Every structure is written in structure tokens, then in C-alpha cells.
Amino acid sequence: MTGLPSDHPSVTTVPARLDADATGRVRVVVERDPEFPTGSDGTGVGADVVRVVLDGTDRYARPRRERAGDGVVVPGVYDAPDAARNPGDATDRLGEWVASNDPGAGDPVLVDVLDPGARYGLRVPGQRVVYDDRQAVDDSLASIARDLDDG
């Protein structure tokens, strides 16, 4: 796999900030929608789970809109897609990421759009990250699947 640096021309970076919900859990608030997938009714983000890269590891989140016209909220980042859909007692890796990278509530963070609608990276401003370039692998797997369907 090749590396994709956060400052590569193909990576769009969208400013965001950390916030806390009513229970005090950390979340990411993105004022401008960074091409997250939209719900079937066209208004609510959250119909799909997306990948979020935290410190080099792909995790899963279910972004959503809290109100029409608002930005997007990422309420947590989890180890598996099912946990992102139904967090329950699952460990929210976003809190761990915040603790290890030292931003706090209200602080800015950056969302890197790696594969619109599917994969994003999260980093602190001033930090340069090199992501695994999974797009090439995803394209190869899609090609294999098409060949199987055709054959």
C-alpha cells in the first residue's frame, strides 16, 4: 500500500471543532459538510457508516445532522460498523484519540476527505498525517467483484 499525505492535492481538508454533548462525551462538529453520505430522505446524514482514520487505524462512525441547515456531527468513533450504528457499551475511540492528542472541547480539528462518502481522516491542526492509500485496494476488489458477476 502506498501512503497518501494529508497535504496531497487529492485530499480535501475541512475545518471542524471538538464539542461535548449533553452527557459530556466528546464529539466532532463539522460546520461545512465534508461530503458525508446523506440519508435516503436527502436531509439527514447518518444513513451510512463511514470509516474514520484515527492515528493510522481505520475505525467507524455514523455522522448525522442535528438540525436541518446545521453542519454535521460525528458523535463517536468505534471499532466496528455495528458499534457505530448502536454504540451501547462499545468503546468510543474518539475520546481516546482526544486524550492522546491533547485537544479539548472547543478546539479546532481537521477532517481530511480521503474517499468522499466513505473514508475520512481526523487530525489536529499543524499535524501532517500519511494515510494508507486504501483507494487502490478498494478499486481492485471492486474489479474482482465485477469479474465474478460477469463470469
LINHU-V829768 format. One record per residue. SS is DSSP state (~ for helix, > for strand, _ for the rest). BURIAL is b if it has 16 or more other C-alpha atoms within 10 Angstrom, else e. Layout:
ss->(SS	SS)
burial->(BURIAL	BURIAL)
//
This chain:
ss->(_	_	>	>	>	_	_	_	_	_	_	>	>	>	>	>	>	>	>	>	_	_	_	_	_	>	>	>	>	>	_	_	_	_	_	_	_	>	_	_	_	_	_	_	>	_	_	_	_	>	>	>	>	>	_	_	>	>	>	>	>	_	_	>	_	_	_	_	_	_	_	>	>	>	_	_	_	>	_	_	~	~	~	~	~	_	_	_	_	_	_	_	~	~	~	~	~	~	~	~	~	_	_	_	_	_	_	>	>	>	>	>	>	>	>	_	_	_	>	>	>	>	>	_	_	_	_	_	_	>	>	>	_	_	~	~	~	~	~	~	~	~	~	~	~	~	~	~	~	~	_)
burial->(e	e	e	b	b	b	e	e	e	e	b	b	b	b	b	b	b	b	b	e	e	e	e	e	e	b	b	b	b	b	e	e	b	b	b	b	b	b	e	e	e	e	e	b	b	b	b	b	b	b	b	b	b	b	e	e	e	b	b	b	b	b	b	b	b	e	e	e	e	e	b	b	b	b	b	b	b	b	b	b	b	e	b	b	b	e	b	e	e	e	e	b	b	b	e	e	b	b	e	e	e	e	b	e	e	e	e	b	b	b	b	b	b	b	b	e	b	b	b	b	b	b	b	b	e	e	e	e	b	e	b	b	e	b	e	e	e	e	e	e	e	e	e	e	e	e	e	e	e	e	e)
//
